[in-house]
Amino acid sequence: MTIPLLAENPEALDALSHVEVTYSDLDGTLLGFGGSLLIDGQSRPSTTVADAVVRINQANLPVVVATGRNRVQCTEITRLLGWRAFIAELGGVIVPDRGADPIFNTGDWPAGVLGKGETPYQRIERTGAVDILMRAFPGRLEPHAPYHMNREATVLLRGSLDMEEARSVLGELDVPIDIVDNGIVKPVSTGLVGVAEIRAYHLMAPGVTKSGAIVRDLELRGLARHQAASIGDAVTDVRMADECALGAVVANALADPRVLSTARERPNVYSTAGERGDGWAEFANLWRTAKGR
């Protein structure tokens, strides 16, 4: 089963006509290699994505960034793009409007897990989870520098792990902590040993997801599920479609069998023809056209 193309599906295009907000991933989706906005899907200099952002803004169609990046990064990125809201750290931090106080999502943690004034990140650090994983997977795990800095909800690592074994190790802690695979990354340099494919991992409170953050954000906006769409390139992004009328994946995402499998399980997930930013621009232009703007 292939993932249907968004542009060729009348039902999906009709659903887009009712969408009032889109939740968008950044890296590998809106942004190309190296986190650049000014390149196309093949890393050639291009203004295609920037032009699409301008047209979306002119049409007054709000985009909410939904990413694994931290609040400091998201604040600057949304400001530069002319957007106002974001979901950071895979759903762990919600900022519903520019300048608003952050909402920390603690998922399934019971009341009292956090100390007074403590962030979820600080609580995870206090468990010693990172040191325990480092000992369990020597040479196969390290901080995802420099993006591991300024975290508030998740601890960000990179490497190559057996997820079942990693969850078993974390299960020995006194506070429940989940580990989430956020897809393939290509760091400039690494101290990992014998790791061919490097993936980003978030340590976080169980039950924290981008999808759950979308539910909360839609409540704050007074919007319903059928008025939302999502777009991304990782498994966590595909799952955003569970709380939206439809979800899109950029074409490069389908090279990951995990993404492909997750997308196939959801009848409201569609693919763009373009990769990375080209695919994002394609989605944005289809949304604008569906809204008659």
The 8 nearest C-alpha neighbors of each residue, nearest first, counted from 0:
[[1, 2, 263, 3, 259, 260, 264, 262],
 [2, 0, 3, 263, 259, 4, 270, 262],
 [1, 3, 269, 270, 4, 263, 0, 262],
 [4, 2, 269, 270, 1, 5, 8, 7],
 [5, 3, 270, 7, 6, 269, 271, 2],
 [4, 6, 269, 8, 7, 270, 271, 3],
 [5, 7, 4, 8, 285, 12, 271, 9],
 [8, 6, 4, 5, 9, 3, 12, 11],
 [7, 9, 11, 5, 10, 6, 12, 4],
 [10, 8, 12, 11, 13, 7, 6, 5],
 [11, 9, 13, 12, 8, 14, 15, 7],
 [12, 10, 14, 13, 8, 9, 15, 5],
 [13, 11, 15, 9, 14, 10, 8, 289],
 [12, 14, 10, 16, 15, 11, 9, 289],
 [15, 13, 11, 12, 16, 17, 10, 244],
 [16, 14, 12, 18, 17, 13, 286, 289],
 [15, 17, 289, 290, 13, 14, 18, 12],
 [18, 16, 15, 226, 14, 19, 225, 13],
 [19, 17, 226, 227, 15, 16, 20, 228],
 [18, 20, 226, 227, 17, 60, 21, 61],
 [21, 19, 227, 61, 62, 18, 228, 60],
 [20, 22, 228, 62, 229, 227, 63, 23],
 [23, 21, 229, 63, 64, 65, 62, 228],
 [24, 22, 64, 230, 65, 229, 231, 63],
 [23, 25, 231, 65, 66, 64, 28, 230],
 [26, 24, 29, 28, 30, 66, 27, 23],
 [27, 25, 30, 28, 34, 29, 24, 31],
 [26, 28, 275, 31, 30, 232, 25, 29],
 [29, 27, 275, 25, 26, 231, 30, 276],
 [28, 30, 276, 25, 279, 275, 26, 27],
 [31, 29, 26, 36, 34, 35, 28, 25],
 [32, 30, 35, 34, 27, 275, 276, 33],
 [31, 33, 34, 35, 42, 30, 27, 26],
 [32, 34, 35, 31, 30, 26, 185, 36],
 [35, 33, 30, 32, 31, 26, 36, 27],
 [36, 34, 31, 30, 33, 37, 32, 38],
 [35, 37, 30, 38, 31, 48, 49, 34],
 [36, 38, 45, 46, 35, 44, 49, 48],
 [39, 37, 44, 45, 42, 43, 36, 35],
 [38, 40, 42, 41, 43, 45, 277, 276],
 [39, 41, 274, 275, 277, 42, 276, 31],
 [40, 42, 39, 43, 38, 274, 31, 275],
 [43, 41, 38, 39, 40, 44, 32, 31],
 [42, 44, 38, 39, 41, 45, 40, 37],
 [45, 43, 38, 37, 39, 42, 46, 41],
 [44, 46, 38, 37, 39, 47, 43, 48],
 [45, 47, 49, 37, 48, 50, 38, 44],
 [48, 46, 50, 45, 49, 51, 280, 277],
 [49, 47, 51, 280, 50, 46, 276, 52],
 [48, 50, 52, 46, 51, 47, 53, 36],
 [49, 51, 53, 47, 48, 52, 46, 54],
 [50, 52, 48, 54, 280, 49, 53, 55],
 [53, 51, 49, 55, 50, 54, 56, 48],
 [52, 54, 50, 56, 51, 55, 57, 49],
 [53, 55, 57, 51, 56, 52, 58, 50],
 [56, 54, 58, 52, 57, 53, 60, 51],
 [55, 57, 59, 53, 58, 54, 60, 52],
 [58, 56, 54, 59, 55, 53, 60, 52],
 [57, 59, 55, 56, 60, 292, 54, 287],
 [60, 58, 56, 57, 61, 55, 54, 292],
 [59, 61, 58, 55, 56, 20, 19, 62],
 [62, 60, 20, 59, 63, 21, 82, 19],
 [61, 63, 21, 20, 22, 64, 82, 60],
 [64, 62, 22, 85, 84, 23, 21, 65],
 [63, 65, 85, 23, 22, 86, 24, 66],
 [66, 64, 86, 24, 23, 22, 85, 87],
 [67, 65, 24, 87, 68, 89, 88, 25],
 [66, 68, 88, 89, 87, 69, 65, 181],
 [69, 67, 66, 88, 87, 72, 73, 70],
 [68, 70, 87, 72, 88, 71, 150, 73],
 [69, 71, 73, 72, 87, 74, 68, 92],
 [72, 70, 74, 73, 69, 75, 149, 68],
 [71, 73, 70, 75, 69, 74, 76, 68],
 [74, 72, 76, 70, 75, 71, 77, 69],
 [73, 75, 71, 72, 77, 76, 70, 78],
 [74, 76, 78, 73, 72, 77, 79, 71],
 [77, 75, 73, 79, 78, 74, 72, 80],
 [78, 76, 82, 80, 79, 74, 75, 73],
 [79, 77, 75, 81, 76, 80, 82, 74],
 [78, 80, 76, 77, 81, 75, 82, 74],
 [81, 79, 77, 78, 82, 76, 52, 53],
 [80, 82, 78, 79, 77, 83, 56, 53],
 [83, 81, 77, 80, 78, 84, 62, 61],
 [82, 84, 97, 96, 77, 81, 78, 85],
 [85, 83, 96, 95, 63, 94, 97, 82],
 [86, 84, 64, 63, 94, 65, 87, 93],
 [85, 87, 65, 93, 90, 92, 64, 94],
 [86, 88, 92, 66, 69, 89, 68, 67],
 [87, 89, 67, 91, 68, 69, 90, 66],
 [90, 88, 67, 209, 66, 87, 91, 208],
 [89, 91, 209, 208, 212, 88, 92, 86],
 [90, 92, 104, 88, 152, 89, 103, 207],
 [93, 91, 103, 87, 90, 102, 86, 104],
 [92, 94, 86, 102, 101, 95, 85, 87],
 [93, 95, 101, 85, 84, 96, 99, 86],
 [96, 94, 84, 93, 85, 216, 99, 97],
 [97, 95, 84, 83, 99, 94, 98, 85],
 [96, 98, 83, 99, 84, 95, 94, 74],
 [97, 99, 96, 100, 94, 83, 95, 74],
 [100, 98, 96, 97, 94, 101, 95, 102],
 [99, 101, 102, 98, 94, 95, 96, 93],
 [102, 100, 94, 93, 92, 103, 99, 95],
 [101, 103, 93, 92, 104, 94, 100, 91],
 [104, 102, 92, 91, 101, 105, 93, 152],
 [103, 105, 91, 106, 92, 102, 207, 90],
 [106, 104, 108, 204, 103, 107, 207, 119],
 [107, 105, 206, 207, 104, 108, 205, 204],
 [108, 106, 206, 205, 109, 105, 204, 207],
 [107, 109, 106, 105, 204, 110, 112, 205],
 [110, 108, 112, 107, 111, 105, 106, 113],
 [111, 109, 112, 108, 113, 107, 105, 114],
 [110, 112, 113, 109, 114, 108, 115, 117],
 [113, 111, 110, 109, 114, 108, 174, 122],
 [114, 112, 111, 117, 122, 115, 119, 118],
 [113, 115, 117, 116, 112, 111, 122, 118],
 [114, 116, 117, 113, 118, 111, 112, 122],
 [117, 115, 114, 118, 113, 121, 119, 122],
 [116, 118, 114, 115, 113, 121, 119, 122],
 [117, 119, 121, 120, 151, 122, 152, 116],
 [118, 120, 152, 122, 121, 151, 123, 117],
 [121, 119, 152, 151, 153, 123, 118, 122],
 [122, 120, 124, 118, 119, 123, 125, 117],
 [121, 123, 125, 119, 124, 120, 113, 118],
 [124, 122, 120, 125, 126, 121, 119, 128],
 [125, 123, 121, 122, 126, 127, 120, 128],
 [124, 126, 122, 123, 127, 121, 128, 120],
 [127, 125, 123, 128, 124, 122, 172, 174],
 [126, 128, 125, 130, 129, 124, 131, 123],
 [129, 127, 131, 126, 130, 132, 124, 169],
 [130, 128, 132, 131, 127, 133, 124, 154],
 [129, 131, 133, 132, 127, 128, 134, 135],
 [130, 132, 128, 134, 129, 133, 135, 127],
 [133, 131, 135, 129, 134, 130, 136, 128],
 [134, 132, 130, 136, 135, 131, 137, 129],
 [135, 133, 131, 132, 137, 136, 130, 129],
 [134, 136, 132, 133, 137, 131, 168, 165],
 [137, 135, 133, 139, 134, 132, 138, 140],
 [138, 136, 139, 134, 133, 135, 140, 132],
 [137, 139, 192, 191, 140, 136, 190, 133],
 [138, 140, 158, 191, 136, 137, 159, 192],
 [141, 139, 158, 157, 138, 133, 136, 191],
 [140, 142, 157, 156, 143, 158, 139, 191],
 [143, 141, 156, 144, 157, 147, 155, 140],
 [144, 142, 156, 157, 147, 146, 155, 145],
 [145, 143, 146, 147, 142, 148, 156, 141],
 [144, 146, 147, 143, 148, 142, 149, 186],
 [145, 147, 144, 148, 143, 68, 155, 69],
 [146, 148, 155, 143, 144, 145, 142, 150],
 [147, 149, 146, 150, 145, 144, 69, 155],
 [150, 148, 151, 69, 147, 71, 70, 146],
 [149, 151, 148, 69, 152, 153, 120, 147],
 [152, 150, 120, 118, 119, 153, 149, 121],
 [151, 153, 120, 119, 91, 150, 88, 118],
 [154, 152, 203, 120, 202, 201, 155, 151],
 [153, 155, 202, 201, 120, 156, 147, 150],
 [154, 156, 201, 147, 143, 200, 153, 142],
 [155, 157, 142, 143, 200, 141, 199, 201],
 [158, 156, 199, 143, 198, 141, 200, 140],
 [157, 159, 140, 197, 139, 198, 141, 160],
 [158, 160, 197, 139, 198, 194, 140, 196],
 [161, 159, 162, 158, 165, 139, 136, 140],
 [160, 162, 164, 163, 165, 159, 166, 136],
 [163, 161, 165, 164, 160, 166, 178, 180],
 [162, 164, 166, 165, 161, 167, 160, 168],
 [163, 165, 167, 161, 162, 166, 168, 160],
 [166, 164, 162, 168, 167, 163, 161, 169],
 [167, 165, 169, 163, 168, 164, 170, 162],
 [166, 168, 164, 170, 165, 169, 163, 171],
 [169, 167, 165, 170, 166, 171, 164, 132],
 [170, 168, 166, 171, 167, 172, 165, 176],
 [169, 171, 167, 168, 172, 166, 175, 176],
 [170, 172, 169, 168, 173, 167, 175, 174],
 [173, 171, 174, 170, 169, 175, 126, 128],
 [172, 174, 175, 171, 126, 170, 176, 169],
 [175, 173, 172, 176, 126, 112, 123, 108],
 [176, 174, 173, 172, 170, 177, 205, 204],
 [177, 175, 204, 203, 205, 174, 169, 202],
 [176, 178, 205, 203, 202, 204, 179, 175],
 [179, 177, 202, 201, 203, 200, 166, 176],
 [178, 180, 201, 200, 181, 177, 202, 203],
 [179, 181, 200, 182, 199, 201, 178, 198],
 [182, 180, 199, 200, 179, 233, 235, 198],
 [183, 181, 198, 180, 199, 233, 184, 234],
 [182, 184, 198, 197, 199, 185, 196, 181],
 [185, 183, 198, 197, 186, 199, 182, 157],
 [184, 186, 187, 197, 183, 198, 196, 188],
 [187, 185, 188, 184, 189, 143, 197, 144],
 [186, 188, 185, 189, 33, 184, 144, 190],
 [189, 187, 186, 190, 185, 191, 144, 143],
 [188, 190, 191, 186, 187, 141, 192, 144],
 [189, 191, 192, 188, 138, 141, 140, 139],
 [190, 192, 138, 139, 189, 194, 140, 193],
 [191, 193, 138, 194, 139, 190, 189, 137],
 [192, 194, 195, 191, 139, 138, 196, 159],
 [195, 193, 192, 196, 191, 197, 159, 139],
 [194, 196, 193, 197, 159, 192, 158, 191],
 [197, 195, 194, 198, 159, 183, 158, 184],
 [198, 196, 158, 159, 183, 184, 157, 195],
 [197, 199, 183, 182, 158, 184, 157, 159],
 [198, 200, 157, 181, 182, 156, 180, 184],
 [201, 199, 180, 156, 179, 157, 181, 155],
 [202, 200, 155, 179, 154, 178, 153, 203],
 [203, 201, 178, 154, 153, 177, 176, 179],
 [204, 202, 153, 177, 176, 201, 205, 178],
 [203, 205, 176, 177, 105, 106, 207, 206],
 [206, 204, 177, 207, 107, 106, 176, 203],
 [205, 207, 106, 107, 208, 204, 105, 211],
 [206, 208, 106, 205, 90, 204, 91, 104],
 [209, 207, 90, 211, 210, 89, 206, 212],
 [208, 210, 90, 212, 89, 211, 213, 239],
 [211, 209, 239, 213, 208, 212, 242, 214],
 [212, 210, 214, 208, 213, 209, 215, 207],
 [211, 213, 209, 90, 215, 214, 210, 216],
 [212, 214, 216, 210, 211, 215, 217, 209],
 [215, 213, 211, 217, 212, 216, 218, 210],
 [214, 216, 212, 218, 213, 217, 219, 211],
 [215, 217, 213, 219, 218, 214, 212, 220],
 [216, 218, 220, 222, 214, 219, 215, 213],
 [219, 217, 221, 215, 216, 220, 222, 214],
 [218, 220, 216, 217, 221, 215, 95, 222],
 [221, 219, 217, 218, 222, 216, 95, 215],
 [220, 222, 218, 219, 217, 223, 216, 215],
 [223, 221, 217, 220, 218, 226, 224, 219],
 [222, 224, 226, 225, 217, 221, 227, 218],
 [223, 225, 243, 226, 227, 242, 244, 222],
 [226, 224, 244, 223, 227, 243, 18, 17],
 [225, 227, 18, 19, 224, 223, 17, 222],
 [228, 226, 243, 18, 20, 225, 224, 21],
 [229, 227, 21, 243, 245, 246, 244, 22],
 [230, 228, 246, 22, 21, 23, 247, 240],
 [229, 231, 247, 23, 248, 246, 24, 22],
 [232, 230, 24, 236, 248, 28, 233, 23],
 [231, 233, 252, 248, 28, 249, 27, 236],
 [234, 232, 236, 235, 182, 258, 231, 237],
 [233, 235, 258, 237, 236, 238, 261, 257],
 [236, 234, 238, 233, 237, 181, 239, 209],
 [237, 235, 231, 233, 239, 234, 238, 232],
 [238, 236, 234, 239, 235, 240, 262, 233],
 [237, 239, 240, 235, 236, 241, 234, 210],
 [240, 238, 210, 236, 241, 237, 242, 209],
 [239, 241, 246, 243, 238, 242, 245, 237],
 [242, 240, 239, 238, 243, 210, 265, 245],
 [241, 243, 240, 224, 239, 210, 214, 213],
 [244, 242, 240, 227, 224, 228, 245, 241],
 [245, 243, 225, 227, 228, 224, 226, 14],
 [246, 244, 267, 228, 243, 240, 268, 229],
 [245, 247, 240, 229, 268, 228, 230, 267],
 [248, 246, 230, 269, 270, 268, 229, 231],
 [247, 249, 270, 231, 232, 230, 269, 250],
 [248, 250, 271, 278, 274, 251, 252, 275],
 [249, 251, 274, 252, 271, 273, 272, 253],
 [252, 250, 274, 253, 249, 254, 275, 232],
 [253, 251, 232, 250, 254, 249, 255, 248],
 [252, 254, 259, 255, 251, 250, 258, 256],
 [255, 253, 252, 251, 256, 259, 258, 250],
 [254, 256, 253, 258, 257, 252, 259, 251],
 [257, 255, 259, 258, 260, 254, 253, 261],
 [258, 256, 260, 255, 259, 261, 234, 233],
 [257, 259, 234, 261, 255, 256, 260, 233],
 [258, 260, 256, 262, 253, 257, 261, 263],
 [259, 261, 263, 257, 262, 258, 256, 264],
 [262, 260, 258, 264, 263, 259, 257, 234],
 [261, 263, 259, 264, 265, 260, 258, 268],
 [264, 262, 260, 265, 261, 259, 2, 266],
 [263, 265, 262, 261, 260, 266, 268, 259],
 [264, 266, 263, 262, 267, 268, 261, 240],
 [267, 265, 268, 264, 263, 262, 269, 245],
 [266, 268, 245, 265, 246, 269, 240, 244],
 [269, 267, 246, 247, 266, 265, 245, 262],
 [270, 268, 247, 5, 3, 4, 2, 246],
 [271, 269, 4, 248, 247, 5, 249, 2],
 [270, 272, 249, 278, 273, 250, 4, 5],
 [271, 273, 250, 278, 270, 4, 274, 249],
 [274, 272, 278, 277, 271, 250, 249, 275],
 [273, 275, 250, 278, 40, 251, 249, 277],
 [274, 276, 28, 40, 27, 278, 277, 249],
 [277, 275, 29, 279, 278, 30, 48, 28],
 [276, 278, 273, 280, 279, 274, 275, 40],
 [277, 279, 273, 274, 281, 249, 276, 271],
 [280, 278, 276, 282, 281, 277, 29, 283],
 [279, 281, 283, 277, 51, 48, 282, 278],
 [280, 282, 278, 284, 279, 283, 277, 285],
 [281, 283, 279, 285, 280, 284, 286, 278],
 [284, 282, 280, 286, 285, 281, 279, 287],
 [283, 285, 287, 281, 286, 282, 280, 288],
 [286, 284, 288, 282, 287, 283, 289, 281],
 [287, 285, 289, 283, 284, 288, 15, 282],
 [286, 288, 284, 290, 292, 285, 289, 283],
 [287, 289, 291, 285, 290, 286, 292, 284],
 [288, 290, 16, 286, 291, 287, 15, 285],
 [291, 289, 16, 287, 288, 292, 286, 15],
 [292, 290, 288, 289, 287, 16, 286, 58],
 [291, 287, 290, 58, 288, 289, 286, 57]]
